[in-house]
Amino acid sequence: MLAESLFAHIHGVVFATDDEERRAELLHEALATDWGTTAFAVLFSTAAEEIIEIANDIHNLGAHRSGQTTSDHDVIPLALEIARSNEEAWDRVLFEIFPDWKPGENELHAGSDEHDSGDDHGDDEDREHEYAMGRTTKELLLRLRNQVPSKAASTAKKGGRPSLGEDIFS
């Protein structure tokens, strides 16, 4: 639910303008921080299989020649816009979702919010070398929670005047 509202907000802000330069500028500003990158990673983790498909196309063909996908998921145009306007930011978002990804050495693989109950630990070790396992949406949301700056509660001096706009209802 949080990821969907995040997508609606980002999509509304970024695609509210038809000016490509302005869209690129908005995306650049949004991806300029670690928590901005993680926010996009959260969004894209809701469509992990589609993002893997697009990421492989971009890796093989380049961002400007990619765009054909079997998915009609709403995040695909946003992912392509990021990849085309800022390749470094696109790579940072991918590495946020898939921290163990080594382009050309291992394949991307979606993480699962459900843990397997099987006893195939040997397969897990082989899979780690063969695939770059993605973080789940839940893991990314927890990372985002720790990254977002918060306003520290400050204690007012006794007898001191509050700053303009502080404590207006007390």
Chimera marker file (.cmm) of the C-alpha trace (Angstrom):
<marker_set name="trace">
<marker id="1" x="0.000" y="0.000" z="0.000" r="1" g="1" b="0" radius="0.5"/>
<marker id="2" x="2.805" y="2.407" z="0.901" r="1" g="1" b="0" radius="0.5"/>
<marker id="3" x="4.700" y="1.522" z="-2.280" r="1" g="1" b="0" radius="0.5"/>
<marker id="4" x="1.604" y="2.204" z="-4.402" r="1" g="1" b="0" radius="0.5"/>
<marker id="5" x="1.067" y="5.640" z="-2.858" r="1" g="1" b="0" radius="0.5"/>
<marker id="6" x="4.763" y="6.391" z="-3.280" r="1" g="1" b="0" radius="0.5"/>
<marker id="7" x="4.482" y="5.448" z="-6.950" r="1" g="1" b="0" radius="0.5"/>
<marker id="8" x="1.397" y="7.621" z="-7.446" r="1" g="1" b="0" radius="0.5"/>
<marker id="9" x="3.199" y="10.612" z="-5.952" r="1" g="1" b="0" radius="0.5"/>
<marker id="10" x="6.446" y="10.127" z="-7.891" r="1" g="1" b="0" radius="0.5"/>
<marker id="11" x="4.636" y="9.381" z="-11.146" r="1" g="1" b="0" radius="0.5"/>
<marker id="12" x="2.410" y="12.432" z="-10.726" r="1" g="1" b="0" radius="0.5"/>
<marker id="13" x="5.317" y="14.778" z="-10.074" r="1" g="1" b="0" radius="0.5"/>
<marker id="14" x="7.674" y="13.435" z="-12.732" r="1" g="1" b="0" radius="0.5"/>
<marker id="15" x="5.193" y="12.978" z="-15.556" r="1" g="1" b="0" radius="0.5"/>
<marker id="16" x="3.197" y="16.143" z="-14.832" r="1" g="1" b="0" radius="0.5"/>
<marker id="17" x="5.382" y="17.958" z="-17.334" r="1" g="1" b="0" radius="0.5"/>
<marker id="18" x="5.904" y="17.235" z="-21.019" r="1" g="1" b="0" radius="0.5"/>
<marker id="19" x="9.299" y="18.930" z="-20.904" r="1" g="1" b="0" radius="0.5"/>
<marker id="20" x="11.899" y="16.139" z="-21.096" r="1" g="1" b="0" radius="0.5"/>
<marker id="21" x="14.649" y="18.341" z="-19.637" r="1" g="1" b="0" radius="0.5"/>
<marker id="22" x="12.459" y="19.219" z="-16.656" r="1" g="1" b="0" radius="0.5"/>
<marker id="23" x="11.587" y="15.540" z="-16.100" r="1" g="1" b="0" radius="0.5"/>
<marker id="24" x="15.278" y="14.620" z="-16.199" r="1" g="1" b="0" radius="0.5"/>
<marker id="25" x="16.007" y="17.423" z="-13.727" r="1" g="1" b="0" radius="0.5"/>
<marker id="26" x="13.256" y="16.224" z="-11.347" r="1" g="1" b="0" radius="0.5"/>
<marker id="27" x="14.535" y="12.648" z="-11.509" r="1" g="1" b="0" radius="0.5"/>
<marker id="28" x="18.116" y="13.798" z="-10.928" r="1" g="1" b="0" radius="0.5"/>
<marker id="29" x="17.054" y="15.722" z="-7.810" r="1" g="1" b="0" radius="0.5"/>
<marker id="30" x="14.968" y="12.797" z="-6.540" r="1" g="1" b="0" radius="0.5"/>
<marker id="31" x="17.853" y="10.371" z="-6.992" r="1" g="1" b="0" radius="0.5"/>
<marker id="32" x="20.535" y="12.667" z="-5.552" r="1" g="1" b="0" radius="0.5"/>
<marker id="33" x="20.291" y="11.164" z="-2.062" r="1" g="1" b="0" radius="0.5"/>
<marker id="34" x="20.659" y="7.626" z="-0.741" r="1" g="1" b="0" radius="0.5"/>
<marker id="35" x="17.110" y="7.664" z="0.571" r="1" g="1" b="0" radius="0.5"/>
<marker id="36" x="15.795" y="8.913" z="-2.775" r="1" g="1" b="0" radius="0.5"/>
<marker id="37" x="17.531" y="6.013" z="-4.498" r="1" g="1" b="0" radius="0.5"/>
<marker id="38" x="16.099" y="3.604" z="-1.935" r="1" g="1" b="0" radius="0.5"/>
<marker id="39" x="12.605" y="5.054" z="-2.463" r="1" g="1" b="0" radius="0.5"/>
<marker id="40" x="12.844" y="4.243" z="-6.176" r="1" g="1" b="0" radius="0.5"/>
<marker id="41" x="14.207" y="0.791" z="-5.301" r="1" g="1" b="0" radius="0.5"/>
<marker id="42" x="11.145" y="0.196" z="-3.086" r="1" g="1" b="0" radius="0.5"/>
<marker id="43" x="8.922" y="1.216" z="-5.940" r="1" g="1" b="0" radius="0.5"/>
<marker id="44" x="10.666" y="-1.005" z="-8.472" r="1" g="1" b="0" radius="0.5"/>
<marker id="45" x="10.756" y="-3.956" z="-6.080" r="1" g="1" b="0" radius="0.5"/>
<marker id="46" x="6.974" y="-4.192" z="-6.478" r="1" g="1" b="0" radius="0.5"/>
<marker id="47" x="7.616" y="-5.264" z="-10.068" r="1" g="1" b="0" radius="0.5"/>
<marker id="48" x="10.879" y="-7.164" z="-9.611" r="1" g="1" b="0" radius="0.5"/>
<marker id="49" x="10.466" y="-9.573" z="-12.545" r="1" g="1" b="0" radius="0.5"/>
<marker id="50" x="9.670" y="-6.700" z="-14.929" r="1" g="1" b="0" radius="0.5"/>
<marker id="51" x="12.608" y="-4.648" z="-13.653" r="1" g="1" b="0" radius="0.5"/>
<marker id="52" x="14.906" y="-7.635" z="-14.165" r="1" g="1" b="0" radius="0.5"/>
<marker id="53" x="13.670" y="-7.953" z="-17.754" r="1" g="1" b="0" radius="0.5"/>
<marker id="54" x="14.230" y="-4.231" z="-18.428" r="1" g="1" b="0" radius="0.5"/>
<marker id="55" x="17.611" y="-4.251" z="-16.648" r="1" g="1" b="0" radius="0.5"/>
<marker id="56" x="18.811" y="-7.126" z="-18.806" r="1" g="1" b="0" radius="0.5"/>
<marker id="57" x="17.627" y="-5.346" z="-21.964" r="1" g="1" b="0" radius="0.5"/>
<marker id="58" x="19.358" y="-2.144" z="-20.920" r="1" g="1" b="0" radius="0.5"/>
<marker id="59" x="22.538" y="-4.039" z="-20.055" r="1" g="1" b="0" radius="0.5"/>
<marker id="60" x="22.526" y="-5.860" z="-23.410" r="1" g="1" b="0" radius="0.5"/>
<marker id="61" x="21.168" y="-3.181" z="-25.768" r="1" g="1" b="0" radius="0.5"/>
<marker id="62" x="21.691" y="0.119" z="-23.993" r="1" g="1" b="0" radius="0.5"/>
<marker id="63" x="19.100" y="2.421" z="-22.434" r="1" g="1" b="0" radius="0.5"/>
<marker id="64" x="18.097" y="4.208" z="-25.623" r="1" g="1" b="0" radius="0.5"/>
<marker id="65" x="17.499" y="1.014" z="-27.602" r="1" g="1" b="0" radius="0.5"/>
<marker id="66" x="15.513" y="-0.701" z="-24.832" r="1" g="1" b="0" radius="0.5"/>
<marker id="67" x="11.871" y="-0.384" z="-24.045" r="1" g="1" b="0" radius="0.5"/>
<marker id="68" x="10.152" y="-3.482" z="-25.346" r="1" g="1" b="0" radius="0.5"/>
<marker id="69" x="8.830" y="-5.596" z="-22.527" r="1" g="1" b="0" radius="0.5"/>
<marker id="70" x="6.200" y="-8.257" z="-22.064" r="1" g="1" b="0" radius="0.5"/>
<marker id="71" x="4.851" y="-6.331" z="-19.066" r="1" g="1" b="0" radius="0.5"/>
<marker id="72" x="2.364" y="-3.508" z="-18.877" r="1" g="1" b="0" radius="0.5"/>
<marker id="73" x="3.319" y="-2.605" z="-15.295" r="1" g="1" b="0" radius="0.5"/>
<marker id="74" x="3.114" y="1.111" z="-14.528" r="1" g="1" b="0" radius="0.5"/>
<marker id="75" x="6.701" y="1.412" z="-13.236" r="1" g="1" b="0" radius="0.5"/>
<marker id="76" x="8.296" y="0.429" z="-16.559" r="1" g="1" b="0" radius="0.5"/>
<marker id="77" x="8.057" y="3.908" z="-18.189" r="1" g="1" b="0" radius="0.5"/>
<marker id="78" x="9.538" y="5.451" z="-15.037" r="1" g="1" b="0" radius="0.5"/>
<marker id="79" x="12.384" y="2.912" z="-14.980" r="1" g="1" b="0" radius="0.5"/>
<marker id="80" x="13.144" y="3.596" z="-18.648" r="1" g="1" b="0" radius="0.5"/>
<marker id="81" x="13.035" y="7.353" z="-18.056" r="1" g="1" b="0" radius="0.5"/>
<marker id="82" x="15.597" y="7.015" z="-15.253" r="1" g="1" b="0" radius="0.5"/>
<marker id="83" x="17.847" y="4.739" z="-17.315" r="1" g="1" b="0" radius="0.5"/>
<marker id="84" x="17.740" y="7.085" z="-20.306" r="1" g="1" b="0" radius="0.5"/>
<marker id="85" x="18.252" y="10.311" z="-18.385" r="1" g="1" b="0" radius="0.5"/>
<marker id="86" x="20.853" y="9.193" z="-15.834" r="1" g="1" b="0" radius="0.5"/>
<marker id="87" x="22.605" y="5.843" z="-16.269" r="1" g="1" b="0" radius="0.5"/>
<marker id="88" x="24.560" y="6.234" z="-13.035" r="1" g="1" b="0" radius="0.5"/>
<marker id="89" x="21.347" y="6.745" z="-11.048" r="1" g="1" b="0" radius="0.5"/>
<marker id="90" x="19.792" y="3.708" z="-12.771" r="1" g="1" b="0" radius="0.5"/>
<marker id="91" x="22.786" y="1.605" z="-11.742" r="1" g="1" b="0" radius="0.5"/>
<marker id="92" x="22.536" y="2.877" z="-8.134" r="1" g="1" b="0" radius="0.5"/>
<marker id="93" x="18.847" y="1.894" z="-7.996" r="1" g="1" b="0" radius="0.5"/>
<marker id="94" x="19.659" y="-1.571" z="-9.381" r="1" g="1" b="0" radius="0.5"/>
<marker id="95" x="22.504" y="-2.041" z="-6.898" r="1" g="1" b="0" radius="0.5"/>
<marker id="96" x="20.153" y="-0.973" z="-4.090" r="1" g="1" b="0" radius="0.5"/>
<marker id="97" x="17.739" y="-3.748" z="-5.087" r="1" g="1" b="0" radius="0.5"/>
<marker id="98" x="20.441" y="-6.271" z="-6.074" r="1" g="1" b="0" radius="0.5"/>
<marker id="99" x="23.502" y="-5.469" z="-3.901" r="1" g="1" b="0" radius="0.5"/>
<marker id="100" x="25.453" y="-8.576" z="-5.026" r="1" g="1" b="0" radius="0.5"/>
<marker id="101" x="24.938" y="-8.025" z="-8.756" r="1" g="1" b="0" radius="0.5"/>
<marker id="102" x="28.074" y="-8.196" z="-10.877" r="1" g="1" b="0" radius="0.5"/>
<marker id="103" x="27.150" y="-7.329" z="-14.480" r="1" g="1" b="0" radius="0.5"/>
<marker id="104" x="28.290" y="-10.069" z="-16.804" r="1" g="1" b="0" radius="0.5"/>
<marker id="105" x="29.121" y="-12.455" z="-13.942" r="1" g="1" b="0" radius="0.5"/>
<marker id="106" x="25.785" y="-13.291" z="-12.350" r="1" g="1" b="0" radius="0.5"/>
<marker id="107" x="22.111" y="-12.928" z="-13.183" r="1" g="1" b="0" radius="0.5"/>
<marker id="108" x="19.502" y="-10.883" z="-11.380" r="1" g="1" b="0" radius="0.5"/>
<marker id="109" x="16.964" y="-12.854" z="-9.384" r="1" g="1" b="0" radius="0.5"/>
<marker id="110" x="13.946" y="-11.474" z="-7.519" r="1" g="1" b="0" radius="0.5"/>
<marker id="111" x="13.855" y="-11.815" z="-3.755" r="1" g="1" b="0" radius="0.5"/>
<marker id="112" x="10.777" y="-13.270" z="-2.109" r="1" g="1" b="0" radius="0.5"/>
<marker id="113" x="8.877" y="-11.895" z="0.867" r="1" g="1" b="0" radius="0.5"/>
<marker id="114" x="8.087" y="-15.504" z="1.763" r="1" g="1" b="0" radius="0.5"/>
<marker id="115" x="10.851" y="-17.656" z="3.183" r="1" g="1" b="0" radius="0.5"/>
<marker id="116" x="11.208" y="-21.177" z="1.839" r="1" g="1" b="0" radius="0.5"/>
<marker id="117" x="10.682" y="-23.878" z="4.433" r="1" g="1" b="0" radius="0.5"/>
<marker id="118" x="12.670" y="-26.498" z="2.537" r="1" g="1" b="0" radius="0.5"/>
<marker id="119" x="15.986" y="-27.906" z="3.611" r="1" g="1" b="0" radius="0.5"/>
<marker id="120" x="17.897" y="-27.175" z="0.406" r="1" g="1" b="0" radius="0.5"/>
<marker id="121" x="20.694" y="-25.043" z="1.895" r="1" g="1" b="0" radius="0.5"/>
<marker id="122" x="23.178" y="-26.404" z="-0.664" r="1" g="1" b="0" radius="0.5"/>
<marker id="123" x="21.013" y="-24.987" z="-3.441" r="1" g="1" b="0" radius="0.5"/>
<marker id="124" x="21.011" y="-21.600" z="-1.720" r="1" g="1" b="0" radius="0.5"/>
<marker id="125" x="24.825" y="-21.472" z="-1.759" r="1" g="1" b="0" radius="0.5"/>
<marker id="126" x="24.961" y="-22.396" z="-5.456" r="1" g="1" b="0" radius="0.5"/>
<marker id="127" x="22.242" y="-19.871" z="-6.215" r="1" g="1" b="0" radius="0.5"/>
<marker id="128" x="24.186" y="-17.069" z="-4.474" r="1" g="1" b="0" radius="0.5"/>
<marker id="129" x="27.060" y="-17.479" z="-6.928" r="1" g="1" b="0" radius="0.5"/>
<marker id="130" x="24.822" y="-17.876" z="-9.960" r="1" g="1" b="0" radius="0.5"/>
<marker id="131" x="22.250" y="-15.196" z="-9.120" r="1" g="1" b="0" radius="0.5"/>
<marker id="132" x="22.263" y="-11.786" z="-7.520" r="1" g="1" b="0" radius="0.5"/>
<marker id="133" x="19.326" y="-12.097" z="-5.165" r="1" g="1" b="0" radius="0.5"/>
<marker id="134" x="17.158" y="-9.022" z="-4.829" r="1" g="1" b="0" radius="0.5"/>
<marker id="135" x="16.077" y="-7.419" z="-1.604" r="1" g="1" b="0" radius="0.5"/>
<marker id="136" x="12.399" y="-7.721" z="-0.809" r="1" g="1" b="0" radius="0.5"/>
<marker id="137" x="10.097" y="-4.723" z="-0.648" r="1" g="1" b="0" radius="0.5"/>
<marker id="138" x="9.951" y="-5.161" z="3.124" r="1" g="1" b="0" radius="0.5"/>
<marker id="139" x="13.761" y="-5.094" z="3.426" r="1" g="1" b="0" radius="0.5"/>
<marker id="140" x="13.940" y="-1.980" z="1.263" r="1" g="1" b="0" radius="0.5"/>
<marker id="141" x="11.221" y="-0.246" z="3.283" r="1" g="1" b="0" radius="0.5"/>
<marker id="142" x="13.202" y="-0.936" z="6.466" r="1" g="1" b="0" radius="0.5"/>
<marker id="143" x="16.339" y="0.480" z="4.828" r="1" g="1" b="0" radius="0.5"/>
<marker id="144" x="14.385" y="3.548" z="3.745" r="1" g="1" b="0" radius="0.5"/>
<marker id="145" x="13.035" y="4.025" z="7.263" r="1" g="1" b="0" radius="0.5"/>
<marker id="146" x="16.595" y="4.136" z="8.596" r="1" g="1" b="0" radius="0.5"/>
<marker id="147" x="17.821" y="6.488" z="5.868" r="1" g="1" b="0" radius="0.5"/>
<marker id="148" x="15.149" y="9.187" z="5.841" r="1" g="1" b="0" radius="0.5"/>
<marker id="149" x="16.270" y="12.206" z="7.823" r="1" g="1" b="0" radius="0.5"/>
<marker id="150" x="14.083" y="13.037" z="10.767" r="1" g="1" b="0" radius="0.5"/>
<marker id="151" x="13.728" y="16.241" z="12.714" r="1" g="1" b="0" radius="0.5"/>
<marker id="152" x="15.369" y="15.739" z="16.076" r="1" g="1" b="0" radius="0.5"/>
<marker id="153" x="13.294" y="16.845" z="19.004" r="1" g="1" b="0" radius="0.5"/>
<marker id="154" x="14.890" y="19.894" z="20.504" r="1" g="1" b="0" radius="0.5"/>
<marker id="155" x="14.328" y="21.035" z="24.037" r="1" g="1" b="0" radius="0.5"/>
<marker id="156" x="13.491" y="24.699" z="24.501" r="1" g="1" b="0" radius="0.5"/>
<marker id="157" x="15.340" y="26.780" z="27.062" r="1" g="1" b="0" radius="0.5"/>
<marker id="158" x="13.296" y="27.733" z="30.110" r="1" g="1" b="0" radius="0.5"/>
<marker id="159" x="12.153" y="31.279" z="29.758" r="1" g="1" b="0" radius="0.5"/>
<marker id="160" x="13.403" y="31.466" z="26.177" r="1" g="1" b="0" radius="0.5"/>
<marker id="161" x="11.162" y="32.665" z="23.401" r="1" g="1" b="0" radius="0.5"/>
<marker id="162" x="10.083" y="30.062" z="20.864" r="1" g="1" b="0" radius="0.5"/>
<marker id="163" x="11.114" y="30.528" z="17.262" r="1" g="1" b="0" radius="0.5"/>
<marker id="164" x="8.550" y="31.782" z="14.806" r="1" g="1" b="0" radius="0.5"/>
<marker id="165" x="6.107" y="28.959" z="14.051" r="1" g="1" b="0" radius="0.5"/>
<marker id="166" x="7.107" y="26.736" z="16.975" r="1" g="1" b="0" radius="0.5"/>
<marker id="167" x="4.622" y="25.857" z="19.679" r="1" g="1" b="0" radius="0.5"/>
<marker id="168" x="1.862" y="27.930" z="18.117" r="1" g="1" b="0" radius="0.5"/>
<marker id="169" x="-0.847" y="25.824" z="19.740" r="1" g="1" b="0" radius="0.5"/>
<marker id="170" x="0.531" y="25.735" z="23.271" r="1" g="1" b="0" radius="0.5"/>
<link id1="1" id2="2" r="1" g="1" b="0" radius="0.2"/>
<link id1="2" id2="3" r="1" g="1" b="0" radius="0.2"/>
<link id1="3" id2="4" r="1" g="1" b="0" radius="0.2"/>
<link id1="4" id2="5" r="1" g="1" b="0" radius="0.2"/>
<link id1="5" id2="6" r="1" g="1" b="0" radius="0.2"/>
<link id1="6" id2="7" r="1" g="1" b="0" radius="0.2"/>
<link id1="7" id2="8" r="1" g="1" b="0" radius="0.2"/>
<link id1="8" id2="9" r="1" g="1" b="0" radius="0.2"/>
<link id1="9" id2="10" r="1" g="1" b="0" radius="0.2"/>
<link id1="10" id2="11" r="1" g="1" b="0" radius="0.2"/>
<link id1="11" id2="12" r="1" g="1" b="0" radius="0.2"/>
<link id1="12" id2="13" r="1" g="1" b="0" radius="0.2"/>
<link id1="13" id2="14" r="1" g="1" b="0" radius="0.2"/>
<link id1="14" id2="15" r="1" g="1" b="0" radius="0.2"/>
<link id1="15" id2="16" r="1" g="1" b="0" radius="0.2"/>
<link id1="16" id2="17" r="1" g="1" b="0" radius="0.2"/>
<link id1="17" id2="18" r="1" g="1" b="0" radius="0.2"/>
<link id1="18" id2="19" r="1" g="1" b="0" radius="0.2"/>
<link id1="19" id2="20" r="1" g="1" b="0" radius="0.2"/>
<link id1="20" id2="21" r="1" g="1" b="0" radius="0.2"/>
<link id1="21" id2="22" r="1" g="1" b="0" radius="0.2"/>
<link id1="22" id2="23" r="1" g="1" b="0" radius="0.2"/>
<link id1="23" id2="24" r="1" g="1" b="0" radius="0.2"/>
<link id1="24" id2="25" r="1" g="1" b="0" radius="0.2"/>
<link id1="25" id2="26" r="1" g="1" b="0" radius="0.2"/>
<link id1="26" id2="27" r="1" g="1" b="0" radius="0.2"/>
<link id1="27" id2="28" r="1" g="1" b="0" radius="0.2"/>
<link id1="28" id2="29" r="1" g="1" b="0" radius="0.2"/>
<link id1="29" id2="30" r="1" g="1" b="0" radius="0.2"/>
<link id1="30" id2="31" r="1" g="1" b="0" radius="0.2"/>
<link id1="31" id2="32" r="1" g="1" b="0" radius="0.2"/>
<link id1="32" id2="33" r="1" g="1" b="0" radius="0.2"/>
<link id1="33" id2="34" r="1" g="1" b="0" radius="0.2"/>
<link id1="34" id2="35" r="1" g="1" b="0" radius="0.2"/>
<link id1="35" id2="36" r="1" g="1" b="0" radius="0.2"/>
<link id1="36" id2="37" r="1" g="1" b="0" radius="0.2"/>
<link id1="37" id2="38" r="1" g="1" b="0" radius="0.2"/>
<link id1="38" id2="39" r="1" g="1" b="0" radius="0.2"/>
<link id1="39" id2="40" r="1" g="1" b="0" radius="0.2"/>
<link id1="40" id2="41" r="1" g="1" b="0" radius="0.2"/>
<link id1="41" id2="42" r="1" g="1" b="0" radius="0.2"/>
<link id1="42" id2="43" r="1" g="1" b="0" radius="0.2"/>
<link id1="43" id2="44" r="1" g="1" b="0" radius="0.2"/>
<link id1="44" id2="45" r="1" g="1" b="0" radius="0.2"/>
<link id1="45" id2="46" r="1" g="1" b="0" radius="0.2"/>
<link id1="46" id2="47" r="1" g="1" b="0" radius="0.2"/>
<link id1="47" id2="48" r="1" g="1" b="0" radius="0.2"/>
<link id1="48" id2="49" r="1" g="1" b="0" radius="0.2"/>
<link id1="49" id2="50" r="1" g="1" b="0" radius="0.2"/>
<link id1="50" id2="51" r="1" g="1" b="0" radius="0.2"/>
<link id1="51" id2="52" r="1" g="1" b="0" radius="0.2"/>
<link id1="52" id2="53" r="1" g="1" b="0" radius="0.2"/>
<link id1="53" id2="54" r="1" g="1" b="0" radius="0.2"/>
<link id1="54" id2="55" r="1" g="1" b="0" radius="0.2"/>
<link id1="55" id2="56" r="1" g="1" b="0" radius="0.2"/>
<link id1="56" id2="57" r="1" g="1" b="0" radius="0.2"/>
<link id1="57" id2="58" r="1" g="1" b="0" radius="0.2"/>
<link id1="58" id2="59" r="1" g="1" b="0" radius="0.2"/>
<link id1="59" id2="60" r="1" g="1" b="0" radius="0.2"/>
<link id1="60" id2="61" r="1" g="1" b="0" radius="0.2"/>
<link id1="61" id2="62" r="1" g="1" b="0" radius="0.2"/>
<link id1="62" id2="63" r="1" g="1" b="0" radius="0.2"/>
<link id1="63" id2="64" r="1" g="1" b="0" radius="0.2"/>
<link id1="64" id2="65" r="1" g="1" b="0" radius="0.2"/>
<link id1="65" id2="66" r="1" g="1" b="0" radius="0.2"/>
<link id1="66" id2="67" r="1" g="1" b="0" radius="0.2"/>
<link id1="67" id2="68" r="1" g="1" b="0" radius="0.2"/>
<link id1="68" id2="69" r="1" g="1" b="0" radius="0.2"/>
<link id1="69" id2="70" r="1" g="1" b="0" radius="0.2"/>
<link id1="70" id2="71" r="1" g="1" b="0" radius="0.2"/>
<link id1="71" id2="72" r="1" g="1" b="0" radius="0.2"/>
<link id1="72" id2="73" r="1" g="1" b="0" radius="0.2"/>
<link id1="73" id2="74" r="1" g="1" b="0" radius="0.2"/>
<link id1="74" id2="75" r="1" g="1" b="0" radius="0.2"/>
<link id1="75" id2="76" r="1" g="1" b="0" radius="0.2"/>
<link id1="76" id2="77" r="1" g="1" b="0" radius="0.2"/>
<link id1="77" id2="78" r="1" g="1" b="0" radius="0.2"/>
<link id1="78" id2="79" r="1" g="1" b="0" radius="0.2"/>
<link id1="79" id2="80" r="1" g="1" b="0" radius="0.2"/>
<link id1="80" id2="81" r="1" g="1" b="0" radius="0.2"/>
<link id1="81" id2="82" r="1" g="1" b="0" radius="0.2"/>
<link id1="82" id2="83" r="1" g="1" b="0" radius="0.2"/>
<link id1="83" id2="84" r="1" g="1" b="0" radius="0.2"/>
<link id1="84" id2="85" r="1" g="1" b="0" radius="0.2"/>
<link id1="85" id2="86" r="1" g="1" b="0" radius="0.2"/>
<link id1="86" id2="87" r="1" g="1" b="0" radius="0.2"/>
<link id1="87" id2="88" r="1" g="1" b="0" radius="0.2"/>
<link id1="88" id2="89" r="1" g="1" b="0" radius="0.2"/>
<link id1="89" id2="90" r="1" g="1" b="0" radius="0.2"/>
<link id1="90" id2="91" r="1" g="1" b="0" radius="0.2"/>
<link id1="91" id2="92" r="1" g="1" b="0" radius="0.2"/>
<link id1="92" id2="93" r="1" g="1" b="0" radius="0.2"/>
<link id1="93" id2="94" r="1" g="1" b="0" radius="0.2"/>
<link id1="94" id2="95" r="1" g="1" b="0" radius="0.2"/>
<link id1="95" id2="96" r="1" g="1" b="0" radius="0.2"/>
<link id1="96" id2="97" r="1" g="1" b="0" radius="0.2"/>
<link id1="97" id2="98" r="1" g="1" b="0" radius="0.2"/>
<link id1="98" id2="99" r="1" g="1" b="0" radius="0.2"/>
<link id1="99" id2="100" r="1" g="1" b="0" radius="0.2"/>
<link id1="100" id2="101" r="1" g="1" b="0" radius="0.2"/>
<link id1="101" id2="102" r="1" g="1" b="0" radius="0.2"/>
<link id1="102" id2="103" r="1" g="1" b="0" radius="0.2"/>
<link id1="103" id2="104" r="1" g="1" b="0" radius="0.2"/>
<link id1="104" id2="105" r="1" g="1" b="0" radius="0.2"/>
<link id1="105" id2="106" r="1" g="1" b="0" radius="0.2"/>
<link id1="106" id2="107" r="1" g="1" b="0" radius="0.2"/>
<link id1="107" id2="108" r="1" g="1" b="0" radius="0.2"/>
<link id1="108" id2="109" r="1" g="1" b="0" radius="0.2"/>
<link id1="109" id2="110" r="1" g="1" b="0" radius="0.2"/>
<link id1="110" id2="111" r="1" g="1" b="0" radius="0.2"/>
<link id1="111" id2="112" r="1" g="1" b="0" radius="0.2"/>
<link id1="112" id2="113" r="1" g="1" b="0" radius="0.2"/>
<link id1="113" id2="114" r="1" g="1" b="0" radius="0.2"/>
<link id1="114" id2="115" r="1" g="1" b="0" radius="0.2"/>
<link id1="115" id2="116" r="1" g="1" b="0" radius="0.2"/>
<link id1="116" id2="117" r="1" g="1" b="0" radius="0.2"/>
<link id1="117" id2="118" r="1" g="1" b="0" radius="0.2"/>
<link id1="118" id2="119" r="1" g="1" b="0" radius="0.2"/>
<link id1="119" id2="120" r="1" g="1" b="0" radius="0.2"/>
<link id1="120" id2="121" r="1" g="1" b="0" radius="0.2"/>
<link id1="121" id2="122" r="1" g="1" b="0" radius="0.2"/>
<link id1="122" id2="123" r="1" g="1" b="0" radius="0.2"/>
<link id1="123" id2="124" r="1" g="1" b="0" radius="0.2"/>
<link id1="124" id2="125" r="1" g="1" b="0" radius="0.2"/>
<link id1="125" id2="126" r="1" g="1" b="0" radius="0.2"/>
<link id1="126" id2="127" r="1" g="1" b="0" radius="0.2"/>
<link id1="127" id2="128" r="1" g="1" b="0" radius="0.2"/>
<link id1="128" id2="129" r="1" g="1" b="0" radius="0.2"/>
<link id1="129" id2="130" r="1" g="1" b="0" radius="0.2"/>
<link id1="130" id2="131" r="1" g="1" b="0" radius="0.2"/>
<link id1="131" id2="132" r="1" g="1" b="0" radius="0.2"/>
<link id1="132" id2="133" r="1" g="1" b="0" radius="0.2"/>
<link id1="133" id2="134" r="1" g="1" b="0" radius="0.2"/>
<link id1="134" id2="135" r="1" g="1" b="0" radius="0.2"/>
<link id1="135" id2="136" r="1" g="1" b="0" radius="0.2"/>
<link id1="136" id2="137" r="1" g="1" b="0" radius="0.2"/>
<link id1="137" id2="138" r="1" g="1" b="0" radius="0.2"/>
<link id1="138" id2="139" r="1" g="1" b="0" radius="0.2"/>
<link id1="139" id2="140" r="1" g="1" b="0" radius="0.2"/>
<link id1="140" id2="141" r="1" g="1" b="0" radius="0.2"/>
<link id1="141" id2="142" r="1" g="1" b="0" radius="0.2"/>
<link id1="142" id2="143" r="1" g="1" b="0" radius="0.2"/>
<link id1="143" id2="144" r="1" g="1" b="0" radius="0.2"/>
<link id1="144" id2="145" r="1" g="1" b="0" radius="0.2"/>
<link id1="145" id2="146" r="1" g="1" b="0" radius="0.2"/>
<link id1="146" id2="147" r="1" g="1" b="0" radius="0.2"/>
<link id1="147" id2="148" r="1" g="1" b="0" radius="0.2"/>
<link id1="148" id2="149" r="1" g="1" b="0" radius="0.2"/>
<link id1="149" id2="150" r="1" g="1" b="0" radius="0.2"/>
<link id1="150" id2="151" r="1" g="1" b="0" radius="0.2"/>
<link id1="151" id2="152" r="1" g="1" b="0" radius="0.2"/>
<link id1="152" id2="153" r="1" g="1" b="0" radius="0.2"/>
<link id1="153" id2="154" r="1" g="1" b="0" radius="0.2"/>
<link id1="154" id2="155" r="1" g="1" b="0" radius="0.2"/>
<link id1="155" id2="156" r="1" g="1" b="0" radius="0.2"/>
<link id1="156" id2="157" r="1" g="1" b="0" radius="0.2"/>
<link id1="157" id2="158" r="1" g="1" b="0" radius="0.2"/>
<link id1="158" id2="159" r="1" g="1" b="0" radius="0.2"/>
<link id1="159" id2="160" r="1" g="1" b="0" radius="0.2"/>
<link id1="160" id2="161" r="1" g="1" b="0" radius="0.2"/>
<link id1="161" id2="162" r="1" g="1" b="0" radius="0.2"/>
<link id1="162" id2="163" r="1" g="1" b="0" radius="0.2"/>
<link id1="163" id2="164" r="1" g="1" b="0" radius="0.2"/>
<link id1="164" id2="165" r="1" g="1" b="0" radius="0.2"/>
<link id1="165" id2="166" r="1" g="1" b="0" radius="0.2"/>
<link id1="166" id2="167" r="1" g="1" b="0" radius="0.2"/>
<link id1="167" id2="168" r="1" g="1" b="0" radius="0.2"/>
<link id1="168" id2="169" r="1" g="1" b="0" radius="0.2"/>
<link id1="169" id2="170" r="1" g="1" b="0" radius="0.2"/>
</marker_set>
